């Protein structure tokens, strides 16, 4: 009887952990920090990117020695604001720099404005 309870508890724990860490596969990059958007919102495919890249590529936090220690679920606009500050680029520049430079380096994915900011 004990092995059955152990298995049931293990299955329940795995199921709950997945729900706790689940995130939509695709979501709009809509940060209030940027105010009213001039272009259509970018639909970001989180699942596709998380399967190919280390999470610290985007979810970054730095220790006092400027080492990337990563961060879970911290929104981009918690560090990157509408206007750049010393040592931290603006939110818009951070998105554009990370997305476009990576897509260009891989020679894959959208690099032009209308390819990301798709009008419906």
Secondary structure as UniProt FT lines:
FT   HELIX           2..20
FT   STRAND          26..28
FT   HELIX           32..34
FT   STRAND          43..45
FT   HELIX           46..52
FT   HELIX           55..57
FT   TURN            64..65
FT   HELIX           76..78
FT   TURN            86..87
FT   HELIX           91..106
FT   HELIX           113..116
//
